[in-house]
Amino acid sequence: MIVLPQRTRSMLSWLSYFRTPFPSTQGFSAYRMPGVAVHGPLLFVFTLTGFSLCWQHPFERLFMIVWVLAGLYLGRDIAVYCHYAPPLTLVCWAVCALVIHKAKSVAAFGTTHGFLSGMFSLAAALLLFLVALRMTRRQ
């Protein structure tokens, strides 16, 4: 067993955000409703967006991991927020429908603007990191 010093443990505490991609649905869990009804479409849309933006450029294909992780973990957090604000569920579904409807336009943008699609991927990674820091911050 590896024992890390306290300073190192506190610096790496943000990694605990990635411990459970699918929270428990037992009891009165906030993920229970709408849960997967929001999480699934958001995961699909984030993955579709990443694929549409990054697949045309071999160098940017690694950024697909960022988009899948963003869909998995940010989708989880948004699904929990939808439990407390039910109209947000309809907004999420509308955004998902819009992205799926405009997938061809997103792919065309990714093809012609390789640098910007890489920058959007880095922005998604930064957002995921900042959310992880915020959610694991000690009060």
C-alpha positions as CSV (number, residue, x, y, z in Angstrom):
1,M,0.0,0.0,0.0
2,I,1.3,3.4,-1.0
3,V,0.9,6.2,1.6
4,L,1.1,9.7,0.1
5,P,2.0,12.8,2.1
6,Q,-1.0,15.0,3.1
7,R,0.0,17.7,0.6
8,T,0.0,15.3,-2.3
9,R,-3.3,13.8,-1.2
10,S,-5.0,17.2,-1.1
11,M,-3.6,18.0,-4.6
12,L,-5.0,14.8,-6.0
13,S,-8.4,14.9,-4.2
14,W,-10.0,16.3,-7.4
15,L,-9.5,12.8,-8.9
16,S,-12.2,11.5,-6.6
17,Y,-14.7,13.2,-8.8
18,F,-14.2,10.5,-11.4
19,R,-14.8,7.6,-9.0
20,T,-18.4,6.9,-9.9
21,P,-19.6,7.7,-13.4
22,F,-23.1,6.3,-12.7
23,P,-24.3,7.1,-9.1
24,S,-26.6,4.9,-7.1
25,T,-30.3,4.9,-7.9
26,Q,-31.2,3.3,-4.5
27,G,-33.5,5.1,-2.1
28,F,-34.1,8.8,-2.6
29,S,-31.1,9.3,-4.9
30,A,-31.2,12.5,-7.0
31,Y,-30.0,10.4,-9.9
32,R,-33.0,8.2,-9.8
33,M,-35.3,10.4,-11.7
34,P,-34.7,11.5,-14.5
35,G,-31.2,10.0,-14.3
36,V,-30.4,7.9,-17.3
37,A,-33.2,9.7,-19.3
38,V,-30.9,12.8,-19.3
39,H,-27.5,11.2,-18.9
40,G,-27.8,8.8,-21.8
41,P,-28.7,11.4,-24.5
42,L,-26.1,13.8,-23.1
43,L,-23.4,11.2,-23.3
44,F,-24.5,10.4,-26.8
45,V,-24.5,14.0,-27.9
46,F,-21.1,14.8,-26.3
47,T,-19.6,11.8,-28.0
48,L,-21.3,12.7,-31.4
49,T,-20.0,16.2,-31.1
50,G,-16.4,15.0,-30.3
51,F,-16.6,12.6,-33.2
52,S,-17.9,15.2,-35.6
53,L,-15.3,17.8,-34.6
54,C,-12.2,15.6,-34.1
55,W,-12.4,12.5,-36.3
56,Q,-11.4,14.2,-39.6
57,H,-8.0,15.1,-38.2
58,P,-5.7,12.2,-37.2
59,F,-3.9,14.4,-34.6
60,E,-7.1,15.3,-32.9
61,R,-8.6,11.8,-32.6
62,L,-7.1,11.6,-29.1
63,F,-9.5,14.4,-28.1
64,M,-12.4,12.0,-28.5
65,I,-11.5,10.7,-25.0
66,V,-12.1,14.2,-23.6
67,W,-15.6,14.4,-25.2
68,V,-16.6,10.9,-24.0
69,L,-15.4,11.8,-20.4
70,A,-17.2,15.1,-20.6
71,G,-20.4,13.4,-21.6
72,L,-20.0,10.8,-19.0
73,Y,-19.2,13.1,-16.0
74,L,-20.8,16.4,-16.9
75,G,-23.9,14.5,-18.1
76,R,-24.1,12.8,-14.7
77,D,-24.0,16.2,-13.0
78,I,-26.6,17.7,-15.3
79,A,-28.8,14.7,-14.7
80,V,-28.7,15.3,-11.0
81,Y,-29.5,19.0,-11.5
82,C,-32.5,17.9,-13.6
83,H,-33.9,16.1,-10.6
84,Y,-34.1,19.4,-8.7
85,A,-35.2,21.5,-11.8
86,P,-37.5,19.3,-13.9
87,P,-37.9,21.9,-16.8
88,L,-34.1,21.5,-17.3
89,T,-34.8,17.9,-18.5
90,L,-36.8,19.3,-21.4
91,V,-34.1,21.9,-22.2
92,C,-31.5,19.0,-22.2
93,W,-33.6,17.0,-24.6
94,A,-34.2,20.0,-26.9
95,V,-30.4,20.7,-27.0
96,C,-29.7,17.0,-27.7
97,A,-32.3,17.0,-30.6
98,L,-30.8,20.2,-32.0
99,V,-27.2,18.8,-31.9
100,I,-28.4,15.6,-33.6
101,H,-30.3,17.5,-36.2
102,K,-27.3,19.7,-36.9
103,A,-24.7,16.9,-36.8
104,K,-23.8,17.4,-40.5
105,S,-23.1,21.1,-39.9
106,V,-20.9,20.3,-36.9
107,A,-19.0,17.7,-38.9
108,A,-18.5,20.3,-41.8
109,F,-17.2,22.8,-39.2
110,G,-14.8,20.2,-37.8
111,T,-13.5,19.4,-41.2
112,T,-12.8,23.0,-42.2
113,H,-11.7,24.4,-38.9
114,G,-9.2,21.9,-37.4
115,F,-7.6,24.3,-35.1
116,L,-10.8,25.5,-33.6
117,S,-12.1,22.0,-33.1
118,G,-8.9,21.3,-31.1
119,M,-9.5,24.4,-29.1
120,F,-13.1,23.4,-28.3
121,S,-11.8,20.0,-27.2
122,L,-9.2,21.7,-24.9
123,A,-12.0,24.0,-23.6
124,A,-14.1,20.9,-22.8
125,A,-11.2,19.3,-21.0
126,L,-10.6,22.5,-19.0
127,L,-14.3,22.7,-18.1
128,L,-14.3,19.1,-17.0
129,F,-11.2,19.8,-14.8
130,L,-12.7,22.9,-13.3
131,V,-15.9,21.2,-12.5
132,A,-14.0,18.3,-10.9
133,L,-12.0,20.9,-8.8
134,R,-15.2,22.7,-7.7
135,M,-17.1,19.5,-6.8
136,T,-14.3,18.1,-4.7
137,R,-13.3,21.3,-3.0
138,R,-13.4,21.1,0.8
139,Q,-15.5,23.7,2.6
